[in-house]
């Protein structure tokens, strides 16, 4: 029997991170966080990192409380996106991020700002409703979602994510 030399395990710069995001659409408008970085203003879906022991549904709910100051009803998983910072426009500033983003169809249970927003991201400066039919004119991330968001029904009934089940 020939033994292979085992390669040492090399820890990545940063661990793989899960992120849960909310797709909230009402009257052909999508709710986004309004942010600013080195290149200027940009918009992303509300949401963020999943904490240890937290389901993705719990994470998106908590993140919406923190970032948009509102309770939500979390619906079905709509999209899964992989984000590897080295492949994107701000690669030299993102420092080795590898993130899996889980995007859920959600409904507001109260208006944004009903509760004080806590723990907002460092670049976040507000929350805005953006016209779905004008997203390509704005610095909205991820751009690949624009056409898919336009094709979504108001609240999907297709179930993909089963959560922490047996």
Buried (B, 14 or more C-beta within 10 A) or exposed (E): EEEEEEEEEEEEEEEEBBBBBBBBBEEEBBBBBBBEEEEEBBBBBBBBEBEEEBBBBBBBBBBBBBBBBBEBEBBBBBBEBEBEBEEEEEEEEBEEBBBBBBBBBBBBEEEBEBBEBEEBBEBBEBBBBBEBEEBEEBBBBBEEBBEEBBEBEEBBEEEEBEEEEE
